[in-house]
Structures are given as C-alpha cells and as structure tokens.
Amino acid sequence: MKWEFVIDMQTWMRNLSLLAAGLFAQAADTDEFVALRGPLLALTHAELFDGTGAAPQRDMTLLIKDGRIAALGKTGTVSLPKGAVVRDLSGQSLAPGFVMLHEHTFYPVANGAYGAMFESFPRLYLAGGATTIRTAGSMSPYADLNLKRDIESGANIGPDMDVTAPFLNGATPFVMQVQRIASPAQAKTMVSYWAGEGATSYKAYMHLTRAELGAVVEEAHAHQQKVTGHLCAITYREAADIGIDNLEHGFLAASDFVAGKPADTCPNGDTVPKSLNALTVDSPEMQALQQHLLERKVALTSTLT
C-alpha cells in the first residue's frame, strides 16, 4: 500500500492545463505531487480506518519503512526511530488504498476514437484513493506498459498496475483501435504476444466466439494468467464452462436469458437488458446461473459506478 502518496490537486490542475496546451514533452517531476516520501516515515495522531469495517481508531501512529507498514499503535506507544520523517496528522484520517478491478487509462474523445490519458489518469486514481488498479482492457497497450514500469521505477507516480492486454474482440467491428479477431489461432497468437510484452491479464469482448474464447483461456492459463470478459455473443454459462476466470459489469452483459439467441451472436439493441428486466426478483433461472458460476469459481466485477 502506497501510504506516502498524497496528491496536491491545485498543482495537478495547473499542470493539467499546461499538458492540454502541449507544453509538456515528458512526465512532470513527481516531487510536485508527493507531499511526503522517504525510507522511514512516521504518521502520528491520525484517525485510522483499517478496512475491516471496524470502528475507526483515534490518535494512532503509523510507521512506514521502505514502503511497508513497520509498526502501528496508539500515539506515544510506537517508538519513532532516529531519522524518521514525522508528520502530525491531527484532524486527518488514514485508510488502506483501494484495489480497483476495472479501470482504464483512456477516454472517448470523438467519432469512436479513444484518447490515451496516461498522464492525468494515474494522478486522478491516486487522488481518489486507488493504489492498485487493473486496466481491464487497453486501447494504448504500450503506453499502459510503459506507465506501469515508470511507476515501478519511481520515474512517474500512480497506482500499482495490472495491465490487461488490448481488447480481444471478434470479427465484428468495435472501434478502429481494436483488433478484429477472426479465428481461434489469431486469438491464441494475441495472448501469446502480449504475454511476452508484459500484459498480465486478458479481456474478452462482446463479439468474441466460444472457440476464440477457448483459445484465449487455454493460452492465458498456460502463462498462469487470468481471463475476464465483457461478453454478449457468449453467455455467462458458456463462458464459465469454457473456463473464464472473471466477468465484468455484474450481470449487465449476461445474454443467457435472450430467448432464441443464436450461438456466437450478440443480440441487437436493447434485447439483453429487456431480457434481464423481464426476470422476477427471485428468478429460478438467475439463481441457477449464479449457482453455476459459484461452482465454476467465476468471479464478478460489479462496476457499480
């Protein structure tokens, strides 16, 4: 957990305006954004939320050594080593960083194009309390991988990153920046290539077929890596049987309940949400699907926002 990163939002906004004007040729000096750093840090007199749901603990001291929690206790009971940088946090609170499972470093800009936000977004994630993120699909994979490595080396600031490879979509066009996969062999090659480049997870997208997903899962698992999906052409039950590890957006993208859905075809328009809205609250069909996912050990990322 990167407790030492604190974002100065006024400085960030000033630098963002410079970036927008095209004045930044490289990443800003990280010292402008970090309020406190060092090999030995002592944060005293803080209110502490431990992330377990327990009541906050007051007047606490947290000792951080080389980026790791070395000691925690009531202020006055924790020994402060010589040379520690001490910060009085009276009136302020500490909490564990968020581990976020569906984040991106891009944003739609115009006409189906997605712009890379690899300077601003890492700072915004930290400002929001996220210290670990999974990118859940990439539009600029080399930018994401370079950013991850720069953060790890200290050349840039941002959360720890699990970089997902480019979206693995089927042959049906999605956006111009995404490969149109037309065969299981091509899907397997994509996974193998991006595993070699440094991706650590893979995201199946809406038009991928069952055979293509099978190739993705087989190759990813051979690299001891995980596969998630924002599906449509493939139902959740089918994906679970193929061996997918995770599904995105809760049940929002589940096409399991579309009557007469052709195999490997994404239903048009609002067919999927209508099929979900038609289910009763205690739908036996939904309960059976949920049980099937549990038995297959498939996790769901809710993306409630």
C-alpha positions as CSV (number, residue, x, y, z in Angstrom):
1,M,0.0,0.0,0.0
2,K,1.5,3.3,-1.0
3,W,0.6,5.4,2.1
4,E,3.2,8.0,1.2
5,F,1.5,9.3,-1.9
6,V,-0.7,12.4,-1.3
7,I,-1.9,14.4,-4.3
8,D,-1.8,18.2,-4.3
9,M,-4.9,18.8,-6.5
10,Q,-4.2,22.5,-7.2
11,T,-0.8,21.6,-8.5
12,W,-2.3,18.8,-10.5
13,M,-4.9,21.1,-12.1
14,R,-2.2,23.7,-13.0
15,N,-0.1,21.0,-14.7
16,L,-3.0,19.5,-16.5
17,S,-3.7,22.9,-18.1
18,L,-0.1,23.0,-19.3
19,L,-0.4,19.5,-20.6
20,A,-3.5,20.4,-22.6
21,A,-1.6,23.3,-24.1
22,G,1.0,20.9,-25.3
23,L,3.8,22.3,-23.2
24,F,4.8,19.0,-21.5
25,A,7.3,17.0,-23.5
26,Q,7.7,14.4,-20.7
27,A,6.2,13.5,-17.4
28,A,6.1,16.1,-14.7
29,D,8.6,15.9,-11.8
30,T,6.9,13.6,-9.3
31,D,8.1,15.8,-6.4
32,E,5.4,18.3,-7.4
33,F,2.7,15.8,-6.5
34,V,4.1,13.9,-3.5
35,A,3.7,15.6,-0.1
36,L,5.7,13.1,1.9
37,R,8.3,10.5,1.0
38,G,11.3,8.7,2.4
39,P,12.6,5.4,3.5
40,L,11.3,5.9,7.1
41,L,8.0,7.8,7.7
42,A,6.1,8.3,10.9
43,L,2.5,9.5,10.7
44,T,1.2,10.5,14.1
45,H,-2.1,11.5,15.8
46,A,-4.2,10.1,12.9
47,E,-7.6,8.7,12.9
48,L,-7.3,5.2,11.3
49,F,-9.7,3.1,9.3
50,D,-8.3,-0.4,8.9
51,G,-10.6,-1.5,6.1
52,T,-12.2,-4.4,8.0
53,G,-15.4,-2.5,8.9
54,A,-14.4,-2.0,12.5
55,A,-14.9,1.4,14.2
56,P,-12.1,4.0,13.4
57,Q,-9.2,4.1,15.9
58,R,-8.2,7.5,17.1
59,D,-4.8,9.1,17.8
60,M,-2.8,6.4,16.1
61,T,0.8,6.4,14.8
62,L,1.8,4.5,11.7
63,L,5.4,3.8,11.0
64,I,6.4,3.1,7.3
65,K,9.8,1.6,6.4
66,D,10.8,1.2,2.8
67,G,7.2,1.5,1.7
68,R,5.9,-1.1,4.1
69,I,4.0,-0.8,7.4
70,A,6.5,-1.5,10.1
71,A,4.5,-0.6,13.2
72,L,1.1,0.6,14.2
73,G,-0.3,1.7,17.6
74,K,-1.6,4.4,19.8
75,T,0.5,7.6,19.5
76,G,3.1,7.5,22.3
77,T,3.3,3.7,22.3
78,V,5.2,3.4,19.0
79,S,8.9,4.0,19.1
80,L,10.0,6.5,16.4
81,P,13.4,5.6,15.1
82,K,16.1,8.2,14.7
83,G,16.0,9.8,11.3
84,A,12.3,9.2,10.7
85,V,10.4,11.9,8.8
86,V,7.5,12.7,11.2
87,R,4.1,14.2,10.1
88,D,1.5,15.2,12.6
89,L,-1.9,14.2,11.1
90,S,-4.1,15.6,13.9
91,G,-7.6,16.1,12.4
92,Q,-6.8,13.9,9.4
93,S,-7.5,10.2,8.6
94,L,-5.7,7.2,7.2
95,A,-7.2,4.3,5.3
96,P,-5.9,1.5,3.1
97,G,-5.7,2.3,-0.6
98,F,-8.5,0.9,-2.8
99,V,-7.7,-2.1,-5.0
100,M,-9.8,-1.3,-8.2
101,L,-10.5,-4.1,-10.7
102,H,-11.9,-2.3,-13.8
103,E,-10.1,0.9,-14.6
104,H,-8.8,2.4,-17.9
105,T,-6.2,5.0,-19.0
106,F,-8.3,6.1,-22.0
107,Y,-11.4,8.1,-22.6
108,P,-13.7,8.6,-25.6
109,V,-12.8,11.8,-27.5
110,A,-14.7,11.9,-30.8
111,N,-16.2,9.7,-33.5
112,G,-15.5,6.4,-31.8
113,A,-11.8,7.2,-31.0
114,Y,-10.3,6.8,-27.6
115,G,-7.6,9.1,-26.3
116,A,-4.7,7.9,-24.1
117,M,-4.8,9.7,-20.7
118,F,-1.6,8.2,-19.3
119,E,-0.5,11.5,-17.6
120,S,-3.7,12.6,-16.0
121,F,-5.5,9.4,-15.1
122,P,-2.8,7.9,-12.8
123,R,-2.8,11.0,-10.7
124,L,-6.6,11.1,-10.6
125,Y,-6.7,7.4,-9.4
126,L,-4.3,8.2,-6.6
127,A,-6.3,11.3,-5.7
128,G,-9.3,9.1,-5.4
129,G,-7.5,6.7,-3.1
130,A,-6.8,3.9,-5.6
131,T,-3.3,2.4,-5.0
132,T,-3.8,-0.7,-7.1
133,I,-5.7,-1.0,-10.4
134,R,-6.4,-3.4,-13.2
135,T,-6.8,-1.8,-16.6
136,A,-9.5,-4.2,-17.8
137,G,-8.8,-3.7,-21.5
138,S,-6.3,-1.4,-23.2
139,M,-6.5,1.0,-26.2
140,S,-2.8,2.0,-26.0
141,P,-1.2,-1.1,-24.6
142,Y,2.4,0.2,-24.9
143,A,1.5,3.4,-23.1
144,D,0.0,1.3,-20.3
145,L,3.0,-1.0,-20.0
146,N,5.5,1.9,-20.1
147,L,3.4,3.7,-17.5
148,K,3.4,0.6,-15.2
149,R,7.2,0.3,-15.5
150,D,7.8,4.0,-14.9
151,I,5.6,3.9,-11.8
152,E,7.5,0.8,-10.5
153,S,10.9,2.6,-11.1
154,G,9.8,5.8,-9.5
155,A,10.0,7.8,-12.7
156,N,6.3,8.5,-12.6
157,I,3.6,8.4,-9.9
158,G,0.4,6.3,-10.0
159,P,-1.1,3.2,-8.6
160,D,0.4,-0.3,-8.9
161,M,-1.0,-1.6,-12.3
162,D,-2.1,-4.9,-13.5
163,V,-2.0,-4.2,-17.3
164,T,-4.7,-6.1,-19.3
165,A,-3.8,-6.7,-23.0
166,P,-5.8,-5.0,-25.8
167,F,-9.5,-5.8,-26.0
168,L,-10.0,-9.3,-27.5
169,N,-13.0,-8.7,-29.7
170,G,-14.3,-10.9,-32.5
171,A,-14.5,-10.1,-36.2
172,T,-17.5,-7.7,-35.8
173,P,-16.0,-4.1,-35.7
174,F,-15.9,-2.4,-32.4
175,V,-13.7,0.6,-32.7
176,M,-10.8,1.2,-35.2
177,Q,-8.2,0.8,-32.5
178,V,-9.2,-2.7,-31.6
179,Q,-8.0,-5.9,-33.5
180,R,-10.8,-7.8,-35.3
181,I,-10.1,-11.4,-34.3
182,A,-11.3,-13.9,-36.9
183,S,-10.1,-17.3,-35.7
184,P,-9.1,-19.2,-32.5
185,A,-5.5,-19.3,-33.9
186,Q,-5.4,-15.5,-34.1
187,A,-6.8,-15.2,-30.6
188,K,-4.1,-17.5,-29.3
189,T,-1.4,-15.5,-31.0
190,M,-2.7,-12.3,-29.5
191,V,-2.5,-13.7,-26.0
192,S,1.0,-15.2,-26.5
193,Y,2.3,-12.0,-28.0
194,W,1.0,-9.7,-25.2
195,A,2.1,-12.1,-22.5
196,G,5.6,-11.7,-23.9
197,E,5.2,-7.9,-23.9
198,G,4.3,-7.8,-20.2
199,A,0.5,-8.0,-20.0
200,T,-0.8,-9.9,-17.0
201,S,-4.4,-10.4,-17.8
202,Y,-6.8,-10.5,-20.8
203,K,-10.3,-9.2,-21.5
204,A,-12.7,-11.0,-24.0
205,Y,-15.1,-8.5,-25.6
206,M,-18.6,-8.6,-26.9
207,H,-18.2,-10.3,-30.3
208,L,-15.6,-13.0,-29.4
209,T,-16.9,-16.5,-30.2
210,R,-16.8,-19.6,-28.0
211,A,-14.0,-21.1,-29.9
212,E,-11.9,-17.9,-29.8
213,L,-12.6,-17.6,-26.0
214,G,-11.5,-21.2,-25.6
215,A,-8.2,-20.4,-27.3
216,V,-7.7,-17.3,-25.2
217,V,-8.4,-19.2,-21.9
218,E,-6.1,-22.1,-22.9
219,E,-3.2,-19.8,-23.8
220,A,-3.6,-17.4,-20.8
221,H,-3.8,-20.3,-18.3
222,A,-0.7,-21.8,-19.9
223,H,1.0,-18.5,-18.8
224,Q,-0.6,-18.7,-15.3
225,Q,-2.7,-15.6,-16.1
226,K,-6.4,-14.7,-15.8
227,V,-9.1,-14.0,-18.4
228,T,-12.1,-11.7,-17.8
229,G,-14.8,-10.6,-20.1
230,H,-17.4,-8.1,-21.1
231,L,-19.5,-10.6,-23.1
232,C,-22.5,-10.7,-25.3
233,A,-22.1,-13.2,-28.1
234,I,-21.1,-15.7,-25.4
235,T,-23.4,-16.3,-22.5
236,Y,-22.1,-16.3,-18.9
237,R,-22.9,-20.0,-18.6
238,E,-21.0,-20.8,-21.8
239,A,-18.0,-18.7,-20.6
240,A,-17.9,-20.4,-17.2
241,D,-17.9,-23.8,-18.9
242,I,-15.0,-22.7,-21.2
243,G,-13.0,-21.7,-18.1
244,I,-13.2,-17.9,-17.9
245,D,-12.0,-16.6,-14.5
246,N,-14.0,-13.4,-14.2
247,L,-16.9,-11.4,-15.7
248,E,-17.3,-7.7,-15.9
249,H,-20.2,-5.4,-15.1
250,G,-22.1,-7.9,-12.8
251,F,-25.0,-9.4,-14.8
252,L,-25.4,-6.4,-17.0
253,A,-23.9,-8.1,-20.0
254,A,-25.4,-11.6,-19.5
255,S,-27.2,-12.7,-22.7
256,D,-28.2,-16.0,-21.1
257,F,-31.9,-15.1,-20.9
258,V,-32.5,-13.9,-24.5
259,A,-35.0,-16.3,-26.0
260,G,-33.8,-18.0,-29.2
261,K,-30.4,-16.3,-29.1
262,P,-28.2,-17.8,-31.9
263,A,-24.9,-19.2,-30.8
264,D,-21.9,-16.9,-31.0
265,T,-24.1,-13.9,-31.9
266,C,-24.5,-10.7,-29.9
267,P,-28.2,-9.8,-29.7
268,N,-29.1,-6.4,-31.2
269,G,-30.1,-3.2,-29.5
270,D,-31.7,-3.4,-26.0
271,T,-32.5,-7.1,-26.3
272,V,-30.2,-8.1,-23.4
273,P,-31.4,-5.5,-20.9
274,K,-35.0,-6.3,-21.7
275,S,-34.4,-10.0,-21.1
276,L,-32.9,-9.2,-17.7
277,N,-35.7,-6.8,-16.7
278,A,-38.2,-9.4,-17.5
279,L,-36.8,-11.7,-14.8
280,T,-38.6,-11.9,-11.5
281,V,-36.6,-10.8,-8.4
282,D,-36.4,-14.4,-7.2
283,S,-36.0,-15.9,-10.7
284,P,-35.1,-19.6,-10.6
285,E,-33.2,-19.2,-13.9
286,M,-31.0,-16.4,-12.4
287,Q,-30.4,-18.4,-9.3
288,A,-29.4,-21.4,-11.3
289,L,-26.9,-19.3,-13.3
290,Q,-25.5,-17.8,-10.1
291,Q,-25.0,-21.2,-8.6
292,H,-23.3,-22.4,-11.8
293,L,-20.8,-19.5,-11.6
294,L,-20.1,-20.3,-8.0
295,E,-19.5,-24.0,-8.8
296,R,-17.1,-23.0,-11.6
297,K,-15.4,-20.4,-9.4
298,V,-16.1,-17.5,-11.7
299,A,-15.8,-14.1,-10.0
300,L,-17.8,-11.0,-11.0
301,T,-16.6,-7.4,-11.1
302,S,-19.6,-5.2,-10.3
303,T,-18.5,-1.8,-11.8
304,L,-21.4,-0.3,-9.9
305,T,-20.5,3.3,-10.9
